[in-house]
């Protein structure tokens, strides 16, 4: 009888960083694409007091995913080998060991972010589907608040929305966050009649 040998693929999580003048380029490679990558990464960086200024997701032909992040410490600190190792350990638990983001934040006494309401009366949210693009565009302008990106990515994750790219711009104590989005189920733009109202209501519940 021929013996069937099944190859068991081990989870892959590679992390590296490149220091820049005022920021750090963080590269994260995963063995599989998954909904909520930015959501999980944001929760870990929030816990360690780092902001994400830009994010781009890239999927290779072999199914591996490489995400690129431009990040900056809240305190002007540099990325160290020990911190990078801790970030990798935290992410591994979230991606491959079944730990939920809520559990992770509670373990690190950061659970208040899960129910925080900002109350920014000047917050402005725009959603539209450009004819020339395969993705939905979301622009958000509001006061700069640590952890706001985590709250946004959490809302998108629970609505089954993929983030293709993200860019943040800061000016005069305010931010403009721009996202390219698609539905995770179909890979298409968000339905304007169904998903737009749901997403707007979800975000406005804490903005």
N, C-alpha and C positions, 0 to 999 in steps of 0.2 A: 504494500500500500504506500503510495507516494505521500510523503509528509509535507503538509502545507505549512509553510512558514509565513506568518503574517508580520509585516514590518510595523512596528509601533513607533510612530513619530513623536518625538519628544517636543514639548512646547518650547518655542523659541522666544526669547525676550532679550534683545541686545539694546544697550543704551550707551550712547557716547555724547560728548559735548565738545564744542569749540568756543573758547572765550572770544568775545569781541570787545569793542571799546567800552560800551555801557550795557551790553546785553550778552547773553549766552545762546548759542545755537545748540539745541538739544535734538538728537536723532534717536528715535525709538523704532525698532524693527520687531514685528510680531509674526508668528507662524501662521496666523489666520486673520482674515478680516472679520470685524465684529462691530455690531452696533454699540455706540457709547464709548468709543476709544477716547475721544476728547473729554467726555464726561469723567471718566476714570482718571485720566492724566491730570485734569484740572483739579480734581479733589485732592490728589496727592500733592501737587504743587501749592495749592491753597494751604494745606496743612503745614507745609514747610516754608510758607510765606514768600512764594514766588508768583509773579503774574505771567500770563501768556500774552504776548503782543501780536504774534502771528502764528498761524498753524496751517499746514498743507498736508493732505493725506495722499499717499501714492501707493498704488497696488501693483506689484510686479506680476509678470506672466505666470510665475509659479504659485501665485496665491498669497505670497508673503506681502506684508504691509509695512511700509516705512513712512512714518509720520515725522515731519520736521516742525520744530517749535522754536520760535524766538522768545526767550523768557528773560525776566528781570526780577531781581530780588527786591522785596519791599524795603529792605534796610540797606541796599547798596552792597550786599555781601557777594563774594565770589563763590562759584560752584567748586566744591572740594571733592576729592575722591571718596571720602567717607559719606558725604551727603548724597553723591551720585549713587553710591552703593545702597544707601537707605531708600532712595527713591525707587531703585530697581526692585528691592525687596518688597516694598509696599505695592508696587504695580503688579508684581508676580502674584501676590496674594489676591489682588482684585481680578486679574485676568484668568488665572489658572487654578486657584485654590478655593474658589467659591465664596470668597468674602465679599459682602455687599458694600457699596459705598457708604450707606448709612451706618453700618456696623463699624466700618473703618473710622469714620468721623467721630462716632461716639467713643470709640476706644482712645481717641486722641483729644477728647474734650472739645470738639468743634461742632457738636451737633446743632448748635443754635443757628447755623447757616441753613439748616434744612427747613426752618420755619420763619426765617427772617423776612420782614417786610420793610422795604426801603422808604417808600412814601415820597418819591421824587415827582413833584407836581409838574415839572418841566420836561419829564421824559417823553421822547418822541420815537414812535415805532412805525416803520414803513415796510410793507411786504409787497412784492410784485414779481411777476413772471415775465422776464424779457423774452421777446420773440427770438432773439439771436442766441439764446443760451438754453442749455438743457437743464438748468438749475433755477431754483427760486432764490431771489435776493432778499435778504433781511438786513435793514439798517436800523440801528438803535443808537439814539443820542440821549445821554443822561449824565448826571454827576458821577465823577470817578469814585467808585466804592470798592474797596478790597473784597474779593470773593464774588462779585457780581457775575463774572463769567461762569463760575461754577453753577450758580442758580439758573443761568440761561441754558447751559448744556444739560442740566438735570431736566428742565422742562422739555427740551427737544428729545431727550432720550426716552422719557415716559410717553411721548406722543409718537414714537417710532420714526423719528426724523434723523437722517444722516447729515453730518456736517462735512462738506467737501473741503472748504477752506474758511479761514477766519482771519480778520485783520482788525487791530485796535489802533486808534489814533487818539492821543490825549492833547487837550488844549484848554488853558485857563480853568483847570480843575474839573473839566468835563471830558467825556470820552465819546467817540463815535466807533461803534463796533459794526463791522460788516461781515455777513455770512453768506456763503453759497450753500443751499440746502437741497435735499431730495428725500423722497419717502424711502425708507429702508426696504419695504416690502416689494415695491415695483421698480425702484430706481428712477422714478419720474418726478417731475415738478410737483409741488404741493397743489392740491385742488383748491382753487380760490374760494369756492362756495362752501366746502366742507372743512378743510384744514386751516385756512386763514383765520376764520373766527375762533376756532379752538385754540390755535397757537396764540392769537392776540389775547384771549381771555386768560390763558395760562400765565403769560408773561405779565399782564397787567395786574394779576392777583398779588404780585410782590414788588412791582416797580413803584 
